[in-house]
């Protein structure tokens, strides 16, 4: 297996912060922007992005760069319908859609959503994300399997990858065929070697250095394979584990590099970062409450199809909006807290709720 050469964790985040500062001007001072949170794809580069492992995986609690997935609650509540709720949508139309969703989650039709019902719904929505990834993978696989033989070699993939980066495809193919130096810049070489390591991890035994369509799915979406999920967890652990003991303490989890806080707004954002990650560590990740998150606990936390996690998530989601403290979710509560569930605020949420329902 190739020796992996990667930018270290702090360097990557420093670059992220630098770019963010350039964009934001004087409004700086918070943690590095979560680059994974941006899921927009322009028409110009969509096809190229489809052959690369995505930075963001829908329905996963943590991004590959170690940031918490800020859209997780919405992803597991809305599933493939997430894009239908946006800030520009008409509030009354969004309210109607949210009422329809509530009726579907309320499986026993008692006008109240229990933790078990929400757990069932979360598992269904996560499965929707899985199915969507499988559908997209078919197109991605065909893009890198030009001869249509049902298998992709590493050379076929890296030719396509480098072509997506602006290299001449024919020249690259010829150089690879003749085993010539590709003369890549350092950053491209590092990315390529990281991809190569991931490629061979996705190659199920007996290893043949070829990926079929299912293996290519694991390459792009590690959440679809137990082996690749373990690989992803090891990568995240390595990036966050400062003392190399293959365990995480809360101080390690909240101590990602931070830029200079130059104003009060930046300080407040920095404090929010620490509070959010500390709460996630103590309340969710550290399942045995001993102050340490092991590799096994991190893997359990990252597993999107873990039913125990789905139940805990359901309870947390209900608790956010459970104003009457009955441990269930009523329609007026979910409408009032619509921004948490859908990312979209609803005006006059309580108006005619029961009539519409």
C-alpha positions as CSV (number, residue, x, y, z in Angstrom):
1,X,0.0,0.0,0.0
2,X,1.3,3.4,-0.9
3,X,2.6,5.6,1.9
4,X,0.1,8.3,2.5
5,X,1.3,11.8,2.2
6,X,-1.2,14.4,3.4
7,X,-1.3,17.9,4.6
8,X,-1.4,17.8,8.4
9,X,-4.6,18.8,10.1
10,X,-3.5,22.2,11.2
11,X,-2.2,23.2,7.8
12,X,-5.5,22.3,6.1
13,X,-7.5,24.3,8.6
14,X,-5.1,27.2,8.3
15,X,-5.6,27.3,4.6
16,X,-9.4,27.1,5.1
17,X,-9.2,30.0,7.6
18,X,-7.0,32.1,5.2
19,X,-9.5,31.7,2.4
20,X,-12.4,32.5,4.6
21,X,-10.6,35.7,5.8
22,X,-10.1,36.8,2.2
23,X,-13.8,36.4,1.6
24,X,-15.1,38.0,4.8
25,X,-12.7,40.9,5.0
26,X,-12.6,42.3,8.5
27,X,-15.4,40.1,9.9
28,X,-13.0,37.4,11.1
29,X,-12.2,35.6,14.2
30,X,-14.2,32.4,14.4
31,X,-13.3,28.8,13.8
32,X,-12.4,27.8,10.3
33,X,-15.4,27.8,8.0
34,X,-16.8,24.3,7.4
35,X,-16.0,23.9,3.8
36,X,-17.9,20.6,3.8
37,X,-21.1,22.4,4.6
38,X,-21.3,23.9,1.1
39,X,-23.1,21.4,-1.0
40,X,-23.8,23.5,-4.1
41,X,-22.5,22.2,-7.4
42,X,-22.3,24.4,-10.5
43,X,-23.2,23.0,-13.8
44,X,-19.7,23.5,-15.0
45,X,-18.0,21.2,-12.5
46,X,-20.7,18.8,-11.4
47,X,-19.5,16.0,-13.6
48,X,-16.0,16.4,-12.4
49,X,-17.1,16.4,-8.8
50,X,-19.1,13.2,-9.2
51,X,-15.9,11.2,-9.6
52,X,-14.4,12.5,-6.4
53,X,-15.3,11.4,-2.9
54,X,-17.6,14.1,-1.6
55,X,-16.5,16.2,1.4
56,X,-20.0,16.1,2.7
57,X,-22.0,12.9,3.3
58,X,-25.7,13.3,3.9
59,X,-27.0,11.7,7.1
60,X,-23.5,11.5,8.7
61,X,-23.1,13.3,12.1
62,X,-19.6,14.4,11.4
63,X,-17.8,15.7,8.3
64,X,-14.7,14.0,7.0
65,X,-12.7,17.1,8.2
66,X,-13.8,16.6,11.8
67,X,-16.5,19.4,11.8
68,X,-19.9,18.5,13.1
69,X,-22.5,18.3,10.3
70,X,-24.6,21.4,10.9
71,X,-27.4,20.2,8.7
72,X,-27.6,16.7,10.2
73,X,-31.0,17.1,11.9
74,X,-32.6,18.4,8.7
75,X,-31.0,15.7,6.6
76,X,-32.4,12.8,8.8
77,X,-35.8,14.5,9.1
78,X,-36.3,15.6,5.5
79,X,-34.4,12.9,3.6
80,X,-34.3,13.6,-0.2
81,X,-36.9,16.4,0.3
82,X,-34.4,18.6,2.0
83,X,-33.8,20.8,-1.0
84,X,-37.5,21.7,-1.2
85,X,-37.2,23.7,2.0
86,X,-35.1,26.8,1.5
87,X,-35.2,30.4,2.7
88,X,-36.9,31.6,-0.5
89,X,-39.7,29.2,-0.3
90,X,-43.2,30.5,0.4
91,X,-43.9,30.1,4.1
92,X,-47.5,28.8,3.7
93,X,-46.3,26.2,1.2
94,X,-43.5,25.1,3.6
95,X,-46.0,24.8,6.4
96,X,-48.3,22.6,4.4
97,X,-45.4,20.3,3.5
98,X,-44.3,20.2,7.1
99,X,-47.8,19.2,8.2
100,X,-47.8,16.5,5.6
101,X,-44.5,15.2,7.0
102,X,-45.8,15.2,10.5
103,X,-48.8,13.1,9.4
104,X,-46.4,10.5,7.9
105,X,-44.1,10.4,11.0
106,X,-47.2,10.0,13.2
107,X,-47.5,6.3,12.3
108,X,-50.3,5.4,14.7
109,X,-52.3,8.5,13.9
110,X,-52.6,9.7,17.4
111,X,-51.7,13.3,16.5
112,X,-48.4,12.9,18.5
113,X,-44.9,11.7,17.5
114,X,-43.1,9.4,19.9
115,X,-39.4,8.7,20.0
116,X,-40.0,5.3,18.5
117,X,-41.9,6.8,15.6
118,X,-39.2,9.5,15.1
119,X,-36.6,6.7,15.2
120,X,-38.4,4.8,12.5
121,X,-38.7,8.0,10.4
122,X,-34.9,8.8,10.8
123,X,-34.0,5.3,9.6
124,X,-36.2,5.7,6.5
125,X,-34.8,9.1,5.6
126,X,-31.2,7.8,6.1
127,X,-32.0,4.9,3.7
128,X,-33.2,7.5,1.2
129,X,-29.8,9.2,1.3
130,X,-28.2,5.8,0.8
131,X,-30.4,5.1,-2.3
132,X,-29.7,8.5,-3.7
133,X,-25.9,7.9,-3.3
134,X,-26.3,4.5,-5.1
135,X,-28.1,6.1,-8.0
136,X,-25.5,8.8,-8.4
137,X,-22.8,6.2,-8.1
138,X,-24.0,4.5,-11.3
139,X,-23.4,7.7,-13.3
140,X,-20.0,8.3,-11.6
141,X,-18.9,4.7,-12.3
142,X,-19.8,4.9,-16.0
143,X,-17.8,8.2,-16.2
144,X,-14.6,6.4,-15.1
145,X,-15.2,3.1,-16.8
146,X,-14.7,4.1,-20.5
147,X,-14.4,0.6,-21.8
148,X,-17.5,-0.5,-20.0
149,X,-16.0,-3.8,-18.7
150,X,-17.5,-3.3,-15.3
151,X,-14.2,-2.7,-13.6
152,X,-12.0,0.4,-13.1
153,X,-8.3,0.3,-12.7
154,X,-6.4,2.9,-10.7
155,X,-4.8,4.2,-13.9
156,X,-8.2,4.7,-15.5
157,X,-9.4,6.6,-12.4
158,X,-6.3,8.9,-12.0
159,X,-6.4,9.8,-15.7
160,X,-10.0,10.9,-15.3
161,X,-9.2,12.7,-12.1
162,X,-6.2,14.6,-13.5
163,X,-8.3,15.5,-16.6
164,X,-10.9,17.0,-14.2
165,X,-8.0,19.2,-12.8
166,X,-7.2,20.6,-16.2
167,X,-4.5,18.2,-17.3
168,X,-4.5,17.0,-20.9
169,X,-6.1,13.6,-20.8
170,X,-4.3,12.1,-23.8
171,X,-0.9,13.4,-22.6
172,X,-1.5,12.0,-19.1
173,X,-2.6,8.6,-20.4
174,X,0.5,8.4,-22.6
175,X,2.8,9.2,-19.8
176,X,1.2,6.7,-17.5
177,X,1.4,4.1,-20.3
178,X,5.1,4.8,-20.7
179,X,5.7,5.0,-16.9
180,X,6.9,8.6,-17.2
181,X,7.0,11.3,-14.5
182,X,3.7,13.1,-14.5
183,X,5.3,16.3,-13.1
184,X,2.5,17.2,-10.8
185,X,2.5,20.0,-8.3
186,X,2.8,19.1,-4.7
187,X,-0.8,19.7,-3.7
188,X,-2.2,17.6,-6.6
189,X,0.3,14.8,-5.8
190,X,-0.7,14.8,-2.2
191,X,-4.4,14.6,-3.1
192,X,-3.7,11.8,-5.6
193,X,-1.8,9.7,-3.1
194,X,-4.5,10.2,-0.5
195,X,-7.1,9.0,-3.1
196,X,-4.8,6.1,-4.0
197,X,-4.7,4.9,-0.4
198,X,-8.5,5.2,-0.2
199,X,-8.8,3.3,-3.5
200,X,-6.9,0.3,-2.2
201,X,-8.9,0.4,1.0
202,X,-12.1,0.0,-1.1
203,X,-10.6,-2.9,-3.0
204,X,-12.3,-5.9,-1.2
205,X,-10.3,-9.1,-0.8
206,X,-9.0,-10.8,-2.7
207,X,-7.4,-7.5,-3.8
208,X,-7.1,-7.3,-7.5
209,X,-6.4,-3.5,-7.8
210,X,-9.7,-3.2,-9.7
211,X,-12.9,-1.7,-8.4
212,X,-16.3,-2.9,-9.5
213,X,-19.4,-0.7,-9.1
214,X,-20.1,-1.7,-5.5
215,X,-16.5,-1.1,-4.5
216,X,-16.5,2.2,-6.3
217,X,-19.6,3.1,-4.2
218,X,-17.5,2.4,-1.1
219,X,-14.7,4.5,-2.4
220,X,-17.0,7.5,-2.9
221,X,-19.3,6.8,0.0
222,X,-17.5,5.0,2.9
223,X,-20.7,4.9,4.9
224,X,-21.9,2.1,2.6
225,X,-19.2,-0.3,3.7
226,X,-18.3,-1.5,7.1
227,X,-14.6,-1.7,6.2
228,X,-14.5,1.8,4.7
229,X,-16.5,3.2,7.6
230,X,-13.7,1.9,9.9
231,X,-11.1,3.5,7.5
232,X,-12.9,6.8,7.7
233,X,-13.1,6.6,11.5
234,X,-9.3,5.9,11.7
235,X,-8.7,9.0,9.5
236,X,-10.8,11.2,11.7
237,X,-9.2,9.8,14.9
238,X,-5.8,10.4,13.5
239,X,-6.6,14.0,12.7
240,X,-8.1,14.8,16.1
241,X,-6.0,12.6,18.4
242,X,-3.2,14.9,19.5
243,X,-1.2,12.4,21.7
244,X,-1.5,9.4,19.5
245,X,-3.2,7.1,22.0
246,X,-6.1,6.3,19.6
247,X,-8.6,7.8,22.0
248,X,-10.2,11.2,22.2
249,X,-10.6,13.4,25.2
250,X,-13.0,16.3,25.3
251,X,-10.1,18.8,25.2
252,X,-8.8,17.2,22.0
253,X,-12.2,17.3,20.4
254,X,-12.8,21.0,21.1
255,X,-9.2,22.2,20.5
256,X,-9.1,22.5,16.7
257,X,-6.9,25.4,15.6
258,X,-8.5,28.8,15.7
259,X,-7.6,32.1,14.1
260,X,-7.0,35.3,16.0
261,X,-10.3,36.5,17.5
262,X,-10.3,40.2,16.7
263,X,-13.9,41.2,17.7
264,X,-16.7,40.3,20.1
265,X,-18.7,38.6,17.4
266,X,-15.7,36.3,16.6
267,X,-15.3,35.5,20.3
268,X,-19.0,34.6,20.6
269,X,-18.7,32.3,17.6
270,X,-15.6,30.7,19.1
271,X,-17.4,30.1,22.4
272,X,-20.4,28.6,20.5
273,X,-18.0,26.2,18.7
274,X,-16.6,24.9,22.0
275,X,-20.0,24.6,23.7
276,X,-21.5,22.7,20.7
277,X,-18.6,20.2,20.5
278,X,-18.4,19.7,24.2
279,X,-22.1,18.9,24.4
280,X,-21.8,16.5,21.5
281,X,-18.8,14.8,23.0
282,X,-20.3,14.4,26.5
283,X,-24.0,13.7,25.6
284,X,-23.7,11.6,22.5
285,X,-20.2,10.4,21.5
286,X,-19.0,9.3,25.0
287,X,-21.5,6.5,25.4
288,X,-20.1,5.1,28.7
289,X,-19.6,8.6,30.2
290,X,-15.9,8.0,31.2
291,X,-14.5,11.1,29.5
292,X,-12.9,9.2,26.7
293,X,-14.1,8.3,23.2
294,X,-12.6,5.2,21.9
295,X,-12.2,4.0,18.3
296,X,-15.2,1.8,18.8
297,X,-17.4,4.6,20.3
298,X,-16.4,6.8,17.4
299,X,-17.3,4.1,14.9
300,X,-20.7,3.6,16.6
301,X,-21.2,7.4,16.5
302,X,-20.4,7.6,12.8
303,X,-22.5,4.7,11.7
304,X,-25.6,6.2,10.0
305,X,-27.6,3.0,10.2
306,X,-27.1,2.4,13.9
307,X,-30.6,2.0,15.3
308,X,-29.5,2.9,18.9
309,X,-28.1,6.2,17.6
310,X,-31.3,6.9,15.6
311,X,-33.3,6.4,18.8
312,X,-31.0,8.8,20.8
313,X,-31.2,11.3,17.9
314,X,-35.0,11.0,17.9
315,X,-35.2,11.7,21.6
316,X,-32.9,14.7,21.2
317,X,-34.9,16.1,18.3
318,X,-38.1,15.8,20.3
319,X,-36.6,17.4,23.4
320,X,-35.7,20.5,21.4
321,X,-39.3,21.3,20.7
322,X,-41.1,19.5,23.5
323,X,-42.6,22.5,25.2
324,X,-45.2,20.6,27.2
325,X,-42.6,18.1,28.4
326,X,-44.6,15.0,27.5
327,X,-41.7,13.4,25.7
328,X,-43.7,13.5,22.4
329,X,-43.9,16.0,19.6
330,X,-47.2,17.7,18.7
331,X,-47.9,19.5,15.4
332,X,-47.9,23.0,16.9
333,X,-44.5,22.3,18.5
334,X,-42.9,21.1,15.2
335,X,-44.3,24.1,13.4
336,X,-43.0,26.5,16.0
337,X,-39.5,24.9,15.8
338,X,-39.6,24.5,12.0
339,X,-36.2,26.1,11.5
340,X,-34.5,23.4,13.6
341,X,-36.2,20.6,11.6
342,X,-36.2,22.1,8.1
343,X,-33.8,25.1,8.1
344,X,-36.7,27.3,7.2
345,X,-38.7,29.6,9.4
346,X,-42.5,29.6,9.1
347,X,-44.5,32.7,9.7
348,X,-47.7,32.5,11.8
349,X,-46.9,28.9,12.5
350,X,-49.9,28.4,14.9
351,X,-52.5,29.9,12.6
352,X,-55.2,27.4,11.7
353,X,-52.9,24.5,12.6
354,X,-55.6,22.1,13.7
355,X,-58.0,23.0,10.9
356,X,-55.2,22.4,8.3
357,X,-54.2,19.1,10.0
